[in-house]
Amino acid sequence: MEKIVSLAKRRGFIFPGSEIYGGLAGTWDYGPMGVELKNNIKQVWWKKFVQNRDDVVGIDAAIIMNPRVWEASGHVQTFTDPLVECKTCHERFRADHKDAMVEHEQWHIKKKESAVWSEARQFNLLFRTFVGAVEDSASQTYLRPETAQAMFVNFKNVLDTARPKLPFGIAQIGKAFRNEITPGNFIFRSREFEQMEIEYFVRSGEWEQHFDYWLGEMRSWIAMLGIEKKDIHELKVPKDELAHYSKRTVDFEYEFPFGKKELYGLACRGDFDLKNHTKASGTELVYTDDTGEKTVPYVIEPTWGVDRTVLAVLLANYREDVNEKGLRVFLKLPAILAPYKVAVFPLVGNKEHITEKARGVYESLKSHMSVAWDARGNIGKRYYSQDEIGTPFCVTVDYQTLEDDTVTVRDRDSAAQERIALSELRSYIQDKLSI
């Protein structure tokens, strides 16, 4: 984790939030490389699960919703974690995070004192805010703790406008907020995060076959990220641990350096949400088929955390290669996710003819793929810099280019170099990257 956190800061992937003011616990900012990686993940997900399908449509709902939404969903009453406080130093912990509590006790022992714990109490994770100029109970609402409820609330609107046929899904990518007691492990658990979610509506008698189908879809997504199958564990949540609305839940756990933790989740929520919002709002949320028969569908909910995906991708694709020149660090990112697909260098930055030629190569590629330009320092350092941000190919324009219109193309993973004619360069890279 220390290596990933260091690389993320050094290469512009992820910075501590509000860093110049000492930071704010549980918040992180995505830098120039991080926002490209994050956007690529979201774009690939949207293309795979929305644009390439006929049975899923997307929405983008407001973060602040009518507070009655969260009353109807049960979040106001039950969206809680058990909280304990160390009476010795007044630091707070989740009571079910035993490892963190033990570590805290050891810290006190080293100081020759004891950690004295308070009784556990339930702490609501909703972020409260106010709408309008007056801060009172009438204007109180919440930052959404999940994106799912917006899709249930918009169920009728989607039916009336898109007119989908069962089974169908509503997808959304968006921010969610949880007032976590103990955020930590870098971007794994934070107070502000992003979700990619689908609510897939099915007939009640067919939910099991659709659940199994979405298991397969989630497995194929994980493989696309460069995450090895051996690092993923599928946990079938026992019946006595299921959420009260769940018919079945499978957690996809990843082998993080800090332990095996949830990466994604797949649940059958039954008809709990649509029935609850129908009752609370007075608006009938039902599906009517061509015969006029009405039904309240069951919903299969696959959920992907964007930030956890970024972390898992960085960890899964981090590589160290020791050679005669020393240690080389590189990110073996799938090309579809890499912030830059190719980098273009002039061999030397102070030779006008070489720089001008390299600029021409850069411009010719830029309209077809994301391309980096770098003329700083020596060529070796430029290669290593691109390795660390996961750029699959580096193209170097040198003195020979001026003579025969060929360039050196270096492969990120093998560090092997090949001479390619400029007339073939674009097709060569696109074939290699399958873009």
C-alpha positions in Angstrom: 0.0 0.0 0.0 2.8 2.4 0.8 4.2 2.0 -2.7 0.9 2.6 -4.3 0.1 5.6 -2.2 3.6 7.0 -3.0 3.2 6.4 -6.7 -0.3 7.8 -6.8 0.9 11.1 -5.2 4.2 11.3 -7.2 2.7 10.7 -10.6 -0.5 12.7 -10.2 -3.1 10.1 -9.6 -4.4 10.9 -6.2 -3.7 13.7 -3.7 -4.9 14.1 -0.1 -8.0 16.4 0.0 -7.3 20.0 1.1 -3.7 19.1 1.6 -2.3 22.6 2.0 -4.6 23.1 5.0 -3.6 19.9 6.6 -6.1 17.7 4.8 -9.6 16.5 5.7 -9.9 12.9 6.9 -11.6 10.6 4.4 -11.3 12.9 1.4 -9.1 12.6 -1.7 -8.6 14.5 -4.9 -7.9 13.0 -8.3 -4.9 14.5 -10.1 -4.3 14.7 -13.9 -3.5 11.0 -14.3 -6.1 9.9 -11.7 -9.0 11.7 -13.3 -8.1 10.1 -16.7 -7.9 6.6 -15.2 -11.1 7.2 -13.3 -13.0 8.6 -16.4 -11.7 5.7 -18.5 -13.1 3.2 -16.0 -16.5 5.0 -16.0 -16.6 5.3 -19.8 -15.7 1.6 -20.4 -18.4 0.6 -17.8 -21.0 2.9 -19.4 -20.3 1.5 -22.9 -20.4 -2.1 -21.8 -23.5 -2.0 -19.6 -25.5 0.8 -21.2 -24.6 1.8 -24.7 -23.9 -1.7 -25.9 -27.1 -3.1 -24.5 -30.8 -2.7 -25.6 -32.2 -3.5 -22.2 -30.5 -0.8 -20.0 -31.0 3.0 -20.0 -29.2 5.6 -18.0 -30.1 8.5 -15.8 -28.2 11.1 -13.8 -30.2 12.1 -10.7 -29.8 14.9 -8.2 -27.5 14.3 -5.2 -30.0 16.1 -2.9 -33.4 14.5 -2.8 -36.6 15.1 -0.9 -35.9 13.8 2.6 -39.0 11.6 2.4 -37.1 9.4 0.0 -34.7 8.5 2.8 -37.5 8.0 5.3 -39.3 5.6 2.9 -36.1 3.7 2.1 -35.3 3.2 5.8 -32.1 5.1 5.8 -33.2 7.7 8.4 -34.1 5.0 10.8 -31.6 2.2 10.2 -28.6 3.4 8.2 -26.3 3.1 11.2 -22.9 1.7 12.3 -22.0 0.7 15.9 -19.8 3.5 17.4 -17.5 3.2 20.5 -15.3 5.9 21.9 -11.9 5.5 23.6 -12.5 7.4 26.9 -8.7 7.7 27.3 -8.1 9.8 24.1 -11.7 10.3 22.9 -11.0 8.8 19.5 -13.9 7.0 17.9 -14.1 3.6 16.2 -16.6 1.3 14.6 -17.3 -1.4 17.2 -17.2 -4.1 14.5 -13.7 -3.1 13.4 -12.0 -5.2 16.0 -8.5 -5.1 14.4 -8.4 -1.3 14.5 -9.5 -1.4 18.1 -6.8 -3.9 19.0 -4.2 -1.8 17.2 -5.4 1.3 19.2 -5.1 -0.6 22.4 -1.6 -1.6 21.6 -0.8 2.1 20.9 -2.0 3.0 24.4 0.0 0.1 26.0 3.2 1.5 24.4 2.4 4.7 26.2 1.9 2.7 29.4 -1.8 3.5 29.7 -5.0 1.6 28.9 -7.7 2.2 26.4 -11.1 2.4 28.1 -14.1 1.8 25.8 -17.5 3.3 26.0 -20.6 1.2 25.4 -21.5 0.8 21.7 -24.2 3.1 20.3 -25.7 3.4 16.8 -24.4 6.2 14.7 -26.3 7.3 11.6 -24.1 7.7 8.6 -26.3 10.2 6.7 -24.7 13.6 5.9 -27.3 16.2 6.9 -27.7 19.5 5.1 -30.3 22.2 4.7 -32.2 23.5 1.7 -32.8 27.2 1.7 -31.9 30.1 3.9 -33.2 28.8 7.2 -31.5 26.0 9.0 -34.4 24.2 10.8 -36.0 20.8 10.8 -38.4 21.8 8.0 -35.4 22.5 5.6 -33.3 19.5 6.7 -32.4 16.9 4.1 -29.4 14.7 3.3 -26.6 14.1 0.8 -27.5 10.8 -0.8 -25.7 7.8 0.8 -26.3 5.7 -2.4 -27.4 6.2 -6.0 -30.0 3.3 -6.0 -33.0 5.2 -4.6 -33.0 7.7 -7.4 -33.5 4.9 -9.9 -36.5 3.6 -7.9 -37.9 7.1 -7.6 -37.6 7.6 -11.3 -39.0 4.2 -12.2 -42.3 5.6 -13.5 -40.6 8.4 -15.4 -38.4 5.9 -17.2 -41.4 3.6 -18.0 -43.4 6.6 -19.4 -40.6 7.9 -21.6 -38.3 5.0 -22.6 -41.1 2.4 -22.6 -38.9 -0.5 -21.9 -40.0 -4.1 -21.7 -39.3 -6.4 -18.8 -36.6 -7.3 -18.1 -34.8 -4.0 -18.2 -32.4 -1.9 -16.2 -31.7 1.7 -15.1 -28.1 2.6 -14.7 -26.4 5.5 -13.1 -22.9 6.7 -12.2 -22.7 9.2 -9.4 -21.4 10.5 -6.1 -22.6 9.3 -2.7 -21.7 10.4 0.8 -21.5 8.6 4.1 -20.3 10.1 7.4 -18.0 7.2 8.1 -16.8 6.8 11.6 -13.4 5.6 10.6 -12.5 6.2 7.0 -9.2 4.7 6.0 -7.0 2.4 3.8 -6.4 5.2 1.3 -9.4 5.6 -1.1 -10.9 2.2 0.0 -13.2 3.8 2.6 -13.9 7.5 2.3 -16.7 9.9 3.1 -17.3 11.0 -0.5 -17.2 8.3 -3.2 -18.6 7.3 -6.5 -20.8 4.4 -7.5 -21.6 2.7 -10.8 -24.9 0.9 -10.3 -27.7 -0.8 -12.2 -31.2 -1.6 -11.0 -32.3 -4.5 -13.2 -36.1 -5.1 -13.1 -37.4 -8.7 -13.7 -40.5 -10.8 -13.2 -40.6 -12.1 -9.6 -40.5 -15.8 -10.8 -37.4 -15.2 -12.9 -35.1 -13.5 -10.5 -32.7 -16.4 -9.9 -31.8 -16.9 -13.6 -31.2 -13.1 -13.9 -29.1 -13.1 -10.7 -26.8 -15.8 -12.2 -26.6 -13.9 -15.5 -25.3 -10.8 -13.7 -22.8 -12.9 -11.7 -21.3 -13.7 -15.1 -21.4 -10.1 -16.2 -19.5 -8.9 -13.1 -16.9 -11.6 -13.6 -16.3 -10.5 -17.1 -15.9 -6.9 -16.0 -13.3 -7.9 -13.4 -11.3 -9.7 -16.1 -11.3 -6.5 -18.2 -9.6 -4.6 -15.4 -6.5 -6.8 -15.4 -7.4 -8.3 -12.0 -6.5 -12.0 -11.7 -9.2 -14.5 -10.8 -7.2 -15.8 -7.9 -7.4 -12.4 -6.2 -11.2 -12.3 -6.2 -13.4 -14.2 -3.8 -17.1 -14.6 -4.2 -18.8 -14.6 -0.8 -22.3 -15.8 -0.7 -23.7 -13.8 2.3 -25.4 -16.2 4.7 -29.1 -15.9 5.2 -28.8 -14.7 8.8 -26.5 -11.9 7.6 -28.6 -10.7 4.6 -30.1 -7.2 4.6 -33.8 -7.5 5.5 -34.9 -6.8 1.9 -32.4 -9.2 0.2 -33.3 -12.6 -1.3 -29.7 -13.3 -2.1 -26.4 -11.4 -2.0 -22.9 -12.1 -3.3 -20.0 -9.9 -2.3 -17.0 -9.8 -4.7 -14.0 -9.5 -2.3 -10.5 -8.5 -3.4 -7.2 -9.4 -1.7 -6.1 -5.9 -0.7 -2.8 -5.5 1.1 -4.9 -4.7 4.3 -7.0 -7.9 3.9 -9.8 -9.4 1.9 -12.4 -6.7 1.6 -15.5 -6.1 -0.5 -14.9 -4.7 -4.0 -18.4 -5.1 -5.6 -21.8 -6.5 -4.6 -24.7 -8.2 -6.3 -28.1 -8.4 -4.5 -31.7 -9.3 -5.2 -33.7 -6.6 -3.5 -37.0 -8.2 -4.3 -39.9 -5.7 -4.6 -39.1 -4.0 -1.3 -38.1 -0.6 -2.7 -40.9 -0.1 -5.3 -43.5 -1.1 -2.8 -42.1 1.2 -0.1 -42.0 4.2 -2.4 -45.5 3.4 -3.7 -46.8 3.4 -0.1 -44.9 6.5 1.0 -45.4 8.7 -2.1 -48.9 7.6 -3.2 -47.6 7.1 -6.7 -48.2 3.6 -8.1 -44.8 2.1 -9.2 -45.8 -0.9 -11.3 -45.1 -2.4 -14.7 -48.0 -2.9 -17.0 -47.5 -5.4 -19.8 -49.2 -5.5 -23.3 -52.2 -7.4 -21.9 -52.8 -4.7 -19.2 -51.6 -7.0 -16.4 -49.8 -5.1 -13.6 -46.9 -6.3 -11.6 -44.3 -5.0 -9.2 -41.0 -6.3 -10.5 -38.2 -7.7 -8.5 -34.9 -6.0 -8.9 -31.4 -7.4 -9.3 -28.8 -4.8 -8.2 -25.1 -5.1 -9.3 -23.0 -2.4 -7.7 -19.5 -1.3 -8.5 -17.5 1.3 -6.5 -15.5 3.6 -8.7 -12.9 4.5 -6.2 -12.4 0.9 -5.0 -12.1 0.0 -8.7 -9.3 2.6 -9.1 -7.5 1.2 -6.1 -7.8 -2.4 -7.2 -6.7 -1.6 -10.7 -3.6 0.2 -9.4 -2.7 -2.7 -7.0 -3.4 -5.5 -9.5 -1.3 -3.9 -12.3 1.6 -2.6 -10.2 4.9 -4.3 -11.3 8.5 -4.2 -10.3 11.2 -5.3 -12.8 14.9 -5.5 -11.7 17.4 -5.4 -14.5 21.0 -4.3 -15.1 20.0 -0.7 -14.7 18.3 -1.2 -11.4 14.6 -1.3 -10.4 11.9 -0.4 -12.9 8.4 0.2 -11.7 5.5 0.1 -14.2 1.7 -0.1 -14.2 0.6 -2.9 -16.6 -2.7 -1.2 -17.2 -5.1 -2.6 -19.8 -4.7 -0.2 -22.8 -8.4 0.7 -22.6 -7.8 2.1 -19.1 -4.4 3.8 -19.5 -4.5 7.6 -19.1 -2.3 7.9 -22.2 -2.1 5.3 -24.9 1.2 6.5 -26.3 3.9 9.1 -25.5 5.9 11.0 -28.1 9.5 12.2 -27.4 12.1 14.1 -29.3 15.4 12.3 -28.6 16.9 15.6 -27.5 14.9 18.7 -26.7 17.3 21.3 -27.9 17.5 20.3 -31.6 14.9 22.3 -33.5 14.5 19.9 -36.5 14.0 16.8 -34.2 11.6 18.7 -32.0 9.6 19.9 -35.0 9.4 16.4 -36.5 8.4 14.9 -33.1 5.7 17.6 -32.8 4.3 16.5 -36.2 4.1 12.9 -35.0 2.4 14.0 -31.8 -0.2 16.0 -33.7 -0.9 13.2 -36.2 -1.7 10.8 -33.4 -3.5 13.1 -31.0 -6.8 13.1 -32.9 -7.0 9.3 -32.8 -6.0 8.5 -29.2 -4.8 10.1 -25.9 -1.1 11.1 -26.4 1.5 12.5 -24.0 4.3 14.9 -25.0 7.5 15.0 -23.0 10.8 16.7 -24.0 12.2 17.1 -20.4 15.4 15.5 -19.2 17.1 12.4 -20.6 15.3 9.8 -22.6 15.7 7.1 -19.9 13.9 9.1 -17.2 11.1 9.9 -19.7 10.6 6.2 -20.3 10.5 5.4 -16.6 8.1 8.3 -16.0 5.7 6.9 -18.6 6.1 3.4 -17.2 4.9 4.5 -13.8 1.7 6.0 -15.2 1.0 2.9 -17.4 1.5 4.3 -20.9 1.6 1.2 -23.2 4.0 2.7 -25.9 6.6 5.4 -26.2 7.6 6.8 -29.6 11.0 8.5 -29.9 11.9 10.7 -32.8 15.7 10.8 -33.4 18.4 11.7 -35.9 17.6 8.6 -38.0 14.0 9.8 -38.3 15.2 12.8 -40.2 16.9 10.5 -42.7 14.4 7.6 -43.3 11.1 8.6 -41.6 11.2 5.8 -39.0 10.8 6.1 -35.2 11.6 3.9 -32.2 8.6 2.4 -30.5 9.2 1.1 -27.0 6.8 -1.4 -25.3 6.0 -0.7 -21.7 5.8 -4.3 -20.4 8.9 -5.8 -22.1 10.8 -2.5 -22.6 11.7 -3.9 -26.0 12.2 -1.4 -28.9 11.2 -1.7 -32.5 11.8 0.5 -35.5 8.6 1.5 -37.3 8.0 3.6 -40.4 6.0 6.8 -39.8 3.5 5.8 -42.5 2.7 2.7 -40.5 2.9 4.1 -37.0 -0.7 4.8 -36.3 -2.0 1.5 -37.6 0.8 -0.3 -35.7 -0.2 1.2 -32.4 -3.9 0.8 -32.9 -3.5 -2.8 -33.8 -1.4 -3.4 -30.7 -3.9 -1.6 -28.5 -7.0 -3.1 -30.3 -8.5 0.4 -30.6 
